[in-house]
């Protein structure tokens, strides 16, 4: 395969992947997705260099508006510069002033030009190398990029959205020094670039906080946040001055959730052999953070709804998530992608380091299980599209923040680590950081650090895993010949699709378990179909493909049920037992399956594997023996196992025993997750007590409102009068409830929309919801039955700021266009 230069932009990026593929794969991707229908993107060549940004933000003339004054200190990069374009969607610009020296300041002609740009024409032509400054006064009512949840305001670190609240140069990777003044109401706190400085009181009762970037930053590192926040204690032992803030009623939950931040920071600084990039750190939790967690130098934003109360600790451990968030202080901020074609660099390293922290705390087996979860996240997305990691087509760069960038990217790093060893990979990360700290990078910069440390050519690896799309899909079969003492193995690569290599090349280990012990055989993948022969005197009890878990692949193993049960019981690594539990779900009709599952469950030490075993039990056709097995699993100490058992018991309609146990669990279990599963099970089996339990669950608080969501989901299953069901559900469609709760009402609203006008009108009203996740789910629900009200869709399209939703709306209007 030819090696690609990561300095190439635009068509060269996709073309580089195409060169590595057979002719049959060189076709236009068929996916109806904005990552394929958007234009080819190329890093702009800026006519100016931004050296410093001074920004002053304060409340505007109306509650939803803010007033800003930004000064951009620039240097012309081209001769005869007579015009400059800045991104400024929905900004109202009051004035622009040009300064050529400390004493020469004058107004500069400007106008707002389509599409969403501010065109400035200085009254003098500037030569290359000329320093100058632009001072722009404006007001904004941001519909994207800077959001409000009640009294809280918070910004998103999505690419390029800062232009919705301050004029933005079209230079994603440029770094500049910055200082920001952020004015808030009395009694509020503001955060940006680490800990807040003391607010300066103004005559109008407001407070102005002043922040200075600790090192040169990019526009997406501007992340102001403010609101009625309470500050927590300094976290001891963090090797950095670290504190946290949250709404006052969530401060205890923040302390509980963030208790291990010092340990995470110590791990990251030791593992990377690089000190924390800023002198202090603020972790700020705000409600309604619908764009996901965000990071800027010295600042981490979290959703207040994700903070754990005491019981929520039973259901999840946030430490690997914290490791991912804090790793963004190094990768994504200190070192960040130069252009969005290389977005995976910002997302993959934190995701990998979050998984690596699992190994630090719980061992290598936990790392393999974490990587398995990332693989599932990535493969779920591949049902909709596959793309190269380095990619140059999108409608909006935020669309590159997907599972490919995060999960597949983390797997690319993990495969490198597995190939060269943990210590060598740590040296690669260290070299990469020190070579490019406080700067913007491309994929080629990482390749050069990798090659310098390992002294080998990584071009073919990156050609197939980064510049091409997809992953190996392997059909594996084996047969043992007792007469010759031989094991024959066949591996067929059946992956297909645009930009997907016909053949992936890799080396894996085949592990064969016999009564005499374990045999290991190296196996090299290099053909579409390959046959291998190994000496093996005894027949295999089971065979594990890729015993080292070194390959991101979808493996379809042709192995009898007895072998899978043996693997489930006796495989050394939990991840291989987990895969056996999943594989056995395809044998749900086998008469001996339940016995094998129960015997494996009795001796399984890992809760993740036990939950998978019970999940497979729940897929066995309902029978008294299955019911007894699932009821027995309700005594498991792990909440995930009990929840899986209840999900399986939901198939036993009319069972009084199941109903009685589910009611008991719904009322008494300490785990929110298990209580929610009990509510769902009661609704599925149609228990007489279901409605009373659901009414109670609707008013029961829980972490992330999982119990209330389960109640709303269950409500759609009950045979209730339409008006009764609608009256119960409608209050939970209001914006006072979290977005997942509002989304949970949609199946019921959809079911009732044909006969209940209130249900259908509420679906349409949710298209104006402040959270784009709710708008997206509502639109998909409305379109599920075919054509919708065209005029309403057109109005929504005219007002919609979210790029993915605009794409969905345009497609809906195209598909349901009136006949000529």
VOLUMMAR-56842 format. One record per residue (C-alpha): residue number from 1; z negated, y negated, x. Coordinates in pm, whole numbers, plus 50000, padded with zeros to 5 digits. Layout:
    k      Z      Y      X
  NUM      Z      Y      X
...
end
This chain:
    k      Z      Y      X
    1  50000  50000  50000
    2  50077  49655  50130
    3  49795  49423  50210
    4  49768  49096  50016
    5  49664  48758  50147
    6  49388  48607  49939
    7  49517  48266  50029
    8  49799  48319  49783
    9  49763  48147  49452
   10  49917  48157  49107
   11  50195  48416  49067
   12  50125  48548  49414
   13  49792  48687  49293
   14  49944  48895  49017
   15  50252  48966  49228
   16  50034  49100  49506
   17  49888  49358  49267
   18  50234  49442  49137
   19  50364  49514  49487
   20  50099  49780  49523
   21  50213  49965  49211
   22  50498  50200  49129
   23  50795  50053  48948
   24  50692  50208  48617
   25  50373  50002  48613
   26  50546  49667  48679
   27  50559  49531  48329
   28  50405  49251  48132
   29  50056  49344  48013
   30  50072  49416  47640
   31  49716  49305  47564
   32  49686  49045  47291
   33  49413  48865  47479
   34  49391  48515  47630
   35  49354  48663  47979
   36  49714  48780  47945
   37  49872  48532  47707
   38  49743  48225  47888
   39  49953  48042  48147
   40  49958  48126  48516
   41  49690  47913  48680
   42  49712  47760  49023
   43  49443  47579  49216
   44  49529  47208  49194
   45  49599  47008  49508
   46  49379  46704  49453
   47  49510  46361  49551
   48  49153  46256  49635
   49  48839  46403  49784
   50  48510  46348  49604
   51  48236  46274  49856
   52  47948  46169  49630
   53  47868  46156  49261
   54  47605  45934  49105
   55  47545  46004  48736
   56  47322  45823  48490
   57  47278  45993  48150
   58  47067  45854  47866
   59  47043  45878  47486
   60  47343  45727  47308
   61  47377  45505  47004
   62  47344  45802  46767
   63  47125  46116  46795
   64  47422  46343  46870
   65  47567  46108  47134
   66  47474  46025  47490
   67  47568  45734  47710
   68  47677  45785  48066
   69  47770  45590  48374
   70  47922  45784  48661
   71  48018  45653  49003
   72  48260  45866  49203
   73  48284  45791  49573
   74  48631  45906  49676
   75  48878  45920  49964
   76  49252  45915  49902
   77  49430  46224  50039
   78  49789  46117  49972
   79  49990  45812  50059
   80  50070  45554  49792
   81  49801  45668  49547
   82  49861  45456  49238
   83  49716  45675  48960
   84  49437  45924  48910
   85  49383  46176  48627
   86  49037  46293  48524
   87  48946  46547  48255
   88  48765  46368  47972
   89  48794  46557  47640
   90  48634  46372  47349
   91  48484  46102  47571
   92  48492  45739  47464
   93  48545  45534  47781
   94  48410  45179  47769
   95  48508  45053  48113
   96  48636  45156  48456
   97  48571  44958  48772
   98  48727  45008  49114
   99  48538  44926  49432
  100  48726  44906  49762
  101  48434  44773  49963
  102  48073  44688  49902
  103  48171  44344  49781
  104  48507  44399  49614
  105  48451  44539  49264
  106  48696  44476  48980
  107  48807  44631  48651
  108  49073  44903  48671
  109  49329  44962  48395
  110  49282  45296  48217
  111  49382  45484  47905
  112  49301  45816  47746
  113  49609  46035  47773
  114  49691  46375  47628
  115  49580  46640  47683
  116  49220  46515  47701
  117  49259  46321  48023
  118  49159  45980  48150
  119  49443  45808  48333
  120  49329  45537  48575
  121  49583  45309  48745
  122  49429  45097  49020
  123  49591  44756  49052
  124  49651  44829  49418
  125  49823  45118  49591
  126  49586  45317  49812
  127  49689  45471  50142
  128  49575  45813  50259
  129  49228  45796  50410
  130  49124  45492  50206
  131  48766  45518  50075
  132  48703  45377  49729
  133  48472  45422  49431
  134  48528  45445  49057
  135  48253  45348  48816
  136  48310  45473  48461
  137  48096  45380  48162
  138  48137  45603  47857
  139  47975  45766  47557
  140  48011  46130  47452
  141  47932  46355  47160
  142  47973  46689  47338
  143  48092  46983  47131
  144  48091  47204  47437
  145  47919  47213  47774
  146  47608  47020  47671
  147  47427  47157  47368
  148  47129  47071  47152
  149  46885  47315  46993
  150  46647  47100  46795
  151  46489  46859  47042
  152  46609  47060  47342
  153  46922  46972  47536
  154  47075  47202  47789
  155  47400  47228  47980
  156  47619  47530  48048
  157  47741  47635  48391
  158  48067  47764  48246
  159  48363  47635  48447
  160  48510  47295  48365
  161  48300  47236  48050
  162  48115  46950  48221
  163  48419  46735  48133
  164  48290  46727  47774
  165  47999  46510  47884
  166  48114  46341  48205
  167  48462  46267  48348
  168  48565  46554  48572
  169  48806  46587  48863
  170  49037  46890  48835
  171  48909  47040  49161
  172  48692  47342  49082
  173  48585  47432  49435
  174  48532  47089  49589
  175  48180  47017  49708
  176  48011  46680  49703
  177  47666  46529  49735
  178  47511  46423  49406
  179  47223  46238  49253
  180  47157  46233  48880
  181  46937  46020  48657
  182  46852  46192  48327
  183  46672  45981  48065
  184  46476  46154  47788
  185  46236  46065  47511
  186  45869  46012  47578
  187  45682  46342  47592
  188  45984  46538  47713
  189  46053  46691  48053
  190  46384  46703  48238
  191  46499  46952  48500
  192  46794  46964  48740
  193  46812  47075  49103
  194  46464  47223  49119
  195  46132  47081  49015
  196  46114  46756  48817
  197  46010  46441  48990
  198  45775  46207  48809
  199  45960  46037  48525
  200  45992  45660  48546
  201  45881  45497  48220
  202  46121  45247  48061
  203  46043  44960  47827
  204  46190  45148  47532
  205  45943  45435  47575
  206  46186  45674  47743
  207  46144  45845  48079
  208  46404  45862  48355
  209  46399  46155  48597
  210  46590  46127  48924
  211  46732  46437  49095
  212  46915  46474  49425
  213  47120  46783  49505
  214  46968  46977  49796
  215  47314  47044  49941
  216  47675  46969  49844
  217  47750  47108  49499
  218  48045  47162  49263
  219  48078  47026  48909
  220  47959  47347  48745
  221  47630  47310  48932
  222  47543  47004  48722
  223  47299  47162  48479
  224  47064  46909  48318
  225  46809  47042  48069
  226  46538  46858  47877
  227  46308  46883  47580
  228  45945  46917  47473
  229  45875  47165  47752
  230  45537  47270  47884
  231  45504  47344  48254
  232  45341  47659  48383
  233  45148  47727  48700
  234  45309  47755  49041
  235  45396  48118  49107
  236  45196  48230  49415
  237  45350  48414  49708
  238  45712  48325  49632
  239  45799  48180  49978
  240  45917  47874  49786
  241  45750  47629  49551
  242  45835  47801  49222
  243  45719  47712  48875
  244  45835  47764  48519
  245  45861  47575  48192
  246  45907  47680  47831
  247  45840  47557  47478
  248  45460  47530  47448
  249  45433  47827  47210
  250  45624  48046  47458
  251  45439  47954  47775
  252  45227  48271  47782
  253  45538  48483  47728
  254  45709  48299  48015
  255  45416  48373  48246
  256  45435  48742  48150
  257  45812  48766  48189
  258  45827  48583  48521
  259  45521  48737  48681
  260  45726  48931  48936
  261  45948  48640  49046
  262  45762  48609  49380
  263  45824  48979  49452
  264  46192  48939  49362
  265  46230  48637  49590
  266  46062  48823  49876
  267  46300  49116  49827
  268  46610  48896  49819
  269  46516  48688  50122
  270  46432  49002  50320
  271  46734  49199  50201
  272  46981  48916  50268
  273  46792  48796  50578
  274  46854  48446  50456
  275  46580  48206  50336
  276  46569  48078  49982
  277  46844  47813  49965
  278  46631  47529  49820
  279  46279  47400  49890
  280  46167  47456  49532
  281  46268  47645  49219
  282  46228  47582  48848
  283  46275  47856  48590
  284  46323  47691  48251
  285  46338  47872  47917
  286  46501  47691  47625
  287  46576  47821  47275
  288  46929  47906  47163
  289  47089  47947  47505
  290  47398  48109  47352
  291  47617  48085  47664
  292  47383  48315  47855
  293  47158  48243  48150
  294  47274  47975  48392
  295  47199  47869  48749
  296  47218  47559  48965
  297  47064  47493  49307
  298  46691  47533  49256
  299  46722  47590  48881
  300  46748  47895  48654
  301  46794  47861  48278
  302  46684  48141  48046
  303  46685  48191  47672
  304  46334  48142  47535
  305  46409  48422  47289
  306  46429  48667  47580
  307  46074  48601  47699
  308  45849  48901  47652
  309  45533  48918  47450
  310  45284  49191  47536
  311  45443  49457  47315
  312  45798  49382  47427
  313  45702  49502  47775
  314  45697  49853  47627
  315  46070  49832  47550
  316  46213  49665  47857
  317  46144  49560  48211
  318  46300  49224  48300
  319  46273  49256  48677
  320  46629  49369  48753
  321  46753  49085  48531
  322  46535  48842  48724
  323  46678  48975  49049
  324  47031  48913  48918
  325  46941  48561  48805
  326  46769  48466  49128
  327  47047  48616  49341
  328  47271  48347  49194
  329  47085  48098  49412
  330  47276  48252  49702
  331  47593  48379  49533
  332  47745  48141  49279
  333  47562  47830  49402
  334  47505  47829  49779
  335  47833  48022  49816
  336  48070  47995  49519
  337  48430  48076  49431
  338  48678  47812  49536
  339  48890  47866  49223
  340  48846  48071  48909
  341  49099  48333  49020
  342  48813  48460  49241
  343  48544  48429  48975
  344  48428  48784  49044
  345  48265  48660  49366
  346  48018  48453  49163
  347  47931  48734  48922
  348  47953  49059  49118
  349  47706  48990  49399
  350  47418  48893  49166
  351  47488  49197  48944
  352  47489  49426  49248
  353  47170  49274  49387
  354  47001  49312  49049
  355  47081  49683  49066
  356  46976  49697  49431
  357  46634  49563  49336
  358  46594  49872  49115
  359  46626  50086  49428
  360  46370  49866  49605
  361  46112  49929  49331
  362  46196  50273  49191
  363  46421  50436  49452
  364  46787  50530  49491
  365  46789  50734  49169
  366  46713  50417  48973
  367  47000  50240  49150
  368  47244  50515  49045
  369  47125  50494  48684
  370  47162  50115  48686
  371  47514  50141  48824
  372  47593  50397  48554
  373  47496  50139  48290
  374  47721  49882  48455
  375  48007  50133  48454
  376  47961  50185  48079
  377  47962  49809  48023
  378  48288  49778  48213
  379  48456  50077  48046
  380  48367  49942  47702
  381  48565  49629  47786
  382  48862  49832  47911
  383  48919  49947  47552
  384  49050  49592  47495
  385  49211  49510  47829
  386  49217  49581  48201
  387  49293  49320  48463
  388  49270  49278  48840
  389  48948  49120  48961
  390  49147  48844  49130
  391  49348  48708  48839
  392  49527  48387  48751
  393  49599  48395  48377
  394  49366  48257  48114
  395  49349  47992  47849
  396  49009  47878  47967
  397  48839  47974  48297
  398  48521  48073  48109
  399  48715  48379  47992
  400  48698  48512  48348
  401  48323  48553  48307
  402  48360  48905  48169
  403  48249  49261  48240
  404  48532  49301  48489
  405  48394  49020  48707
  406  48033  49128  48666
  407  48023  49507  48624
  408  48342  49626  48794
  409  48287  49368  49067
  410  47937  49505  49127
  411  48085  49854  49149
  412  48334  49738  49412
  413  48043  49615  49623
  414  47846  49933  49553
  415  48138  50152  49663
  416  48162  49956  49987
  417  47789  49996  50038
  418  47811  50370  49976
  419  48097  50396  50226
  420  47934  50207  50515
  421  47563  50249  50443
  422  47295  50014  50318
  423  47204  49861  50654
  424  47564  49783  50747
  425  47630  49632  50405
  426  47324  49409  50441
  427  47472  49281  50768
  428  47800  49210  50587
  429  47621  49006  50322
  430  47429  48816  50587
  431  47744  48741  50786
  432  47924  48623  50471
  433  47637  48391  50373
  434  47593  48231  50713
  435  47968  48185  50760
  436  48016  48010  50425
  437  47681  47869  50309
  438  47706  47546  50109
  439  48079  47596  50068
  440  48344  47748  49843
  441  48510  48079  49920
  442  48797  48310  49838
  443  48810  48687  49830
  444  48973  48687  50172
  445  48662  48525  50320
  446  48454  48822  50210
  447  48716  49066  50340
  448  48706  48898  50680
  449  48326  48923  50694
  450  48349  49290  50597
  451  48614  49368  50856
  452  48436  49178  51131
  453  48119  49377  51072
  454  48276  49721  51023
  455  48580  49682  51254
  456  48811  49857  51009
  457  49097  49760  50780
  458  48988  49714  50418
  459  49326  49601  50291
  460  49417  49923  50105
  461  49076  49934  49937
  462  49105  49578  49807
  463  49466  49632  49704
  464  49370  49907  49461
  465  49026  49791  49348
  466  49049  49409  49348
  467  49416  49308  49333
  468  49519  49590  49096
  469  49373  49674  48756
  470  49191  49968  48606
  471  49010  50266  48753
  472  49077  50637  48806
  473  49081  50854  48495
  474  49041  51208  48626
  475  49089  51541  48454
  476  48899  51798  48662
  477  48914  52176  48616
  478  48795  52463  48830
  479  48817  52842  48840
  480  48637  53097  49056
  481  48807  53409  49189
  482  48535  53666  49259
  483  48776  53905  49430
  484  48880  53657  49697
  485  48560  53452  49702
  486  48752  53134  49630
  487  48699  52826  49415
  488  49017  52656  49295
  489  48984  52294  49181
  490  49253  52083  49013
  491  49227  51706  48981
  492  49483  51513  48778
  493  49490  51133  48774
  494  49597  51030  48423
  495  49520  50657  48425
  496  49804  50439  48303
  497  49881  50083  48202
  498  50022  49760  48338
  499  49898  49668  48685
  500  49713  50003  48708
  501  49791  50210  49021
  502  49948  50545  48948
  503  49731  50693  49223
  504  49389  50582  49343
  505  49291  50698  49689
  506  48929  50787  49749
  507  48699  51044  49906
  508  48429  51216  49702
  509  48198  51513  49736
  510  48218  51817  49510
  511  47878  51980  49465
  512  47870  52341  49349
  513  47548  52505  49238
  514  47527  52883  49261
  515  47241  53133  49242
  516  47241  53129  49621
  517  47197  52752  49647
  518  47406  52437  49669
  519  47744  52406  49839
  520  47910  52071  49915
  521  48280  52019  49975
  522  48459  51695  50070
  523  48752  51614  49846
  524  49019  51350  49907
  525  49205  51196  49615
  526  49555  51089  49717
  527  49804  51237  49468
  528  49869  51219  49095
  529  49785  51589  49076
  530  49612  51776  49355
  531  49484  52129  49400
  532  49203  52225  49633
  533  49070  52562  49745
  534  48722  52619  49886
  535  48544  52938  50000
  536  48272  53034  49753
  537  48133  53386  49739
  538  47923  53348  49425
  539  48042  53206  49092
  540  47928  52850  49018
  541  47651  52784  48770
  542  47783  52428  48742
  543  47999  52184  48939
  544  47924  51815  48995
  545  48223  51595  49072
  546  48141  51295  49295
  547  47793  51414  49380
  548  47718  51093  49567
  549  47810  50871  49270
  550  48040  50675  49498
  551  48340  50626  49268
  552  48394  50408  48961
  553  48590  50660  48756
  554  48617  50818  48415
  555  48580  51191  48480
  556  48684  51444  48217
  557  48532  51766  48347
  558  48651  52096  48201
  559  48328  52293  48216
  560  48179  52545  47968
  561  47874  52458  47762
  562  47656  52697  47964
  563  47746  52513  48284
  564  47672  52175  48131
  565  47332  52301  48011
  566  47261  52436  48359
  567  47355  52097  48506
  568  47134  51922  48253
  569  46840  52140  48350
  570  46886  52174  48725
  571  47096  51895  48875
  572  46891  51713  49137
  573  47001  51357  49052
  574  46903  51207  48715
  575  47244  51041  48683
  576  47413  51385  48689
  577  47172  51519  48428
  578  47246  51210  48219
  579  47620  51276  48237
  580  47564  51637  48136
  581  47365  51525  47830
  582  47653  51302  47724
  583  47915  51570  47790
  584  47729  51818  47570
  585  47786  51594  47268
  586  48143  51728  47258
  587  48000  52079  47194
  588  47801  51973  46888
  589  47917  52276  46689
  590  47818  52531  46956
  591  47552  52769  46819
  592  47342  52772  47138
  593  47355  52398  47208
  594  47028  52304  47040
  595  46834  52569  47231
  596  46976  52444  47559
  597  46896  52084  47477
  598  46537  52165  47377
  599  46473  52366  47690
  600  46611  52086  47909
  601  46413  51822  47722
  602  46086  52004  47780
  603  46118  51979  48157
  604  46298  51645  48196
  605  46093  51383  48386
  606  46328  51085  48343
  607  46301  50888  48017
  608  46664  50772  48031
  609  46784  51131  48047
  610  46542  51242  47774
  611  46676  50969  47545
  612  47033  51087  47611
  613  46932  51449  47533
  614  46775  51344  47203
  615  47078  51130  47121
  616  47297  51438  47167
  617  47058  51638  46948
  618  47115  51383  46676
  619  47487  51460  46684
  620  47436  51832  46615
  621  47516  51913  46246
  622  47201  51861  46034
  623  46990  52174  45998
  624  46616  52246  45966
  625  46597  52341  46335
  626  46757  52010  46435
  627  46519  51819  46210
  628  46219  51993  46368
  629  46347  51919  46719
  630  46395  51550  46642
  631  46056  51527  46471
  632  45897  51679  46780
  633  46069  51415  46994
  634  45882  51146  46801
  635  45576  51230  47011
  636  45751  51138  47337
  637  45571  50858  47525
  638  45897  50670  47597
  639  46007  50427  47322
  640  46376  50490  47401
  641  46330  50860  47322
  642  46145  50798  46996
  643  46410  50547  46889
  644  46687  50797  46964
  645  46505  51060  46758
  646  46480  50826  46459
  647  46848  50739  46486
  648  46925  51111  46467
  649  46684  51167  46177
  650  46875  50910  45976
  651  47128  51188  45904
  652  46873  51387  45700
  653  46925  51224  45362
  654  46656  51299  45108
  655  46409  51449  45357
  656  46055  51371  45245
  657  45914  51468  45584
  658  46146  51228  45765
  659  46072  50952  45515
  660  45697  50995  45554
  661  45712  50989  45934
  662  45952  50693  45939
  663  45726  50489  45711
  664  45428  50567  45931
  665  45616  50469  46246
  666  45758  50152  46089
  667  45404  50040  46016
  668  45215  50154  46324
  669  45430  50210  46634
  670  45360  49969  46918
  671  45726  49948  47019
  672  45943  49695  46839
  673  46248  49905  46923
  674  46099  50214  46762
  675  45985  50025  46452
  676  46339  49889  46410
  677  46483  50241  46441
  678  46242  50361  46173
  679  46358  50087  45935
  680  46722  50186  45992
  681  46642  50554  45938
  682  46469  50486  45606
  683  46771  50294  45481
  684  47014  50567  45592
  685  46829  50850  45423
  686  46784  50645  45106
  687  46408  50688  45102
  688  46226  50560  44791
  689  46004  50350  45020
  690  46299  50190  45199
  691  46317  49869  44998
  692  45945  49796  45034
  693  45961  49860  45408
  694  46268  49638  45442
  695  46101  49355  45250
  696  45808  49376  45490
  697  46036  49402  45794
  698  46223  49087  45693
  699  45907  48884  45749
  700  45787  49073  46058
  701  45825  48887  46389
  702  45944  49088  46688
  703  46102  49044  47028
  704  46460  48923  46978
  705  46400  48979  46605
  706  46506  49343  46635
  707  46298  49448  46334
  708  46444  49177  46111
  709  46795  49269  46226
  710  46729  49633  46141
  711  46608  49530  45796
  712  46923  49328  45728
  713  47143  49613  45851
  714  46951  49855  45631
  715  46977  49627  45331
  716  47353  49674  45330
  717  47302  50052  45296
  718  47071  50044  44994
  719  47199  50086  44641
  720  47068  49756  44507
  721  47187  49511  44243
  722  47422  49271  44420
  723  47221  48966  44324
  724  46895  49116  44454
  725  47048  49208  44788
  726  47213  48868  44826
  727  46894  48679  44741
  728  46712  48874  45011
  729  46977  48818  45277
  730  47095  48459  45227
  731  46786  48286  45374
  732  46855  48464  45704
  733  47199  48307  45737
  734  47043  47967  45806
  735  47054  47816  46154
  736  46674  47824  46170
  737  46706  48193  46253
  738  46843  48323  46585
  739  47214  48400  46603
  740  47170  48781  46612
  741  46982  48762  46283
  742  47256  48557  46119
  743  47516  48802  46249
  744  47316  49095  46106
  745  47370  48954  45754
  746  47749  48972  45780
  747  47805  49338  45676
  748  47616  49276  45353
  749  47795  48946  45288
  750  48125  49123  45347
  751  48037  49406  45111
  752  47943  49160  44837
  753  48218  48902  44895
  754  48458  49063  44645
  755  48221  49023  44351
  756  47977  48753  44461
  757  48130  48408  44522
  758  47810  48298  44695
  759  47856  48569  44957
  760  48215  48472  45032
  761  48136  48101  45047
  762  47852  48169  45286
  763  48091  48361  45511
  764  48320  48058  45520
  765  48026  47825  45579
  766  47923  48028  45884
  767  48253  47932  46048
  768  48083  47596  46104
  769  47772  47752  46258
  770  47653  47579  46578
  771  47658  47907  46770
  772  48007  48034  46869
  773  47887  48394  46850
  774  47816  48351  46480
  775  48147  48174  46422
  776  48335  48455  46596
  777  48162  48730  46400
  778  48213  48545  46072
  779  48583  48495  46140
  780  48632  48862  46225
  781  48449  48957  45905
  782  48666  48727  45693
  783  48984  48862  45849
  784  48884  49227  45810
  785  49039  49243  45465
  786  49367  49077  45557
  787  49495  48723  45487
  788  49238  48451  45441
  789  49249  48093  45317
  790  49510  47936  45546
  791  49403  47577  45492
  792  49046  47658  45588
  793  49157  47840  45900
  794  49373  47544  46003
  795  49081  47308  45957
  796  48858  47533  46164
  797  49121  47551  46438
  798  49140  47171  46454
  799  48763  47149  46505
  800  48689  47458  46714
  801  48585  47393  47078
  802  48545  47757  47184
  803  48862  47887  47359
  804  48825  48249  47247
  805  48783  48143  46886
  806  49081  47912  46905
  807  49284  48208  47026
  808  49162  48426  46738
  809  49235  48151  46486
  810  49588  48096  46616
  811  49659  48467  46605
  812  49525  48490  46250
  813  49746  48201  46137
  814  50050  48356  46308
  815  49995  48696  46152
  816  49935  48560  45806
  817  50204  48294  45812
  818  50369  48237  45472
  819  50705  48403  45420
  820  51006  48171  45473
end
